[in-house]
């Protein structure tokens, strides 16, 4: 694995502390239903903007699909149960089956077609040449994530939660970073505590630091924390912080 997996992981550091507040855990089944309703409303409201984005992506990358679907690892069914969706078997899915339920995440295309044809799975880097002109703007503004509202409606994701990672990286990080698999005990989210408090990962040490925030969120999550994360996400988008 290139770039991030540069050293072996040590034990995670102490809890990041009450970044956005602490509180008792609550049942989240009603929360997921609320997320689906909110995602549907947001999808309707964002439809005009998404239509414009789709047109611009199409003009910038003619012949390539506007919406890009990529396999990610979701909720660990052995820990909390999962979403019964239909997914086609792949080698990566078979490897990750014991860790979490794979699903297809939806994003507006930001890279050239077949971006990993010669490299295999790799993370994006600063000034990544595979990112298109329009794709760079979409990543800066996070507009490429809007199609994931569909994933929330389908029950594969939540509005707030740890960001879903690809099976290739989940497998490797699970072996190299202690407690990494605990991220899969809840549904992944479009945004999350680690995303609003930290920049994008640059190396394995960053993965460990963000894991602390993910584990803190999982232990202390509650509706008021989700609301604060959503509000802070707007600030992150406005200041275009951490995107590649």
Secondary structure by P-SEA (a helix, b strand, c coil): ccccccccccccccccccccbbbbbcccaaaaaaaaaaaaaaaaaaaaaaaaaaaaaaaaccccccbbbbbbbcccccccccccccccccaaaaaacccbbbbbbbbcccccccccccccbbbbccccccccaaaaaaaaaccccccaaaaaaaccccccccccccaaaaaaaaacccccccccccccccccaaaaaccccccaaaaaaaaaaaaaaaacccaaaaaaaaaaaaaaaaaccccc
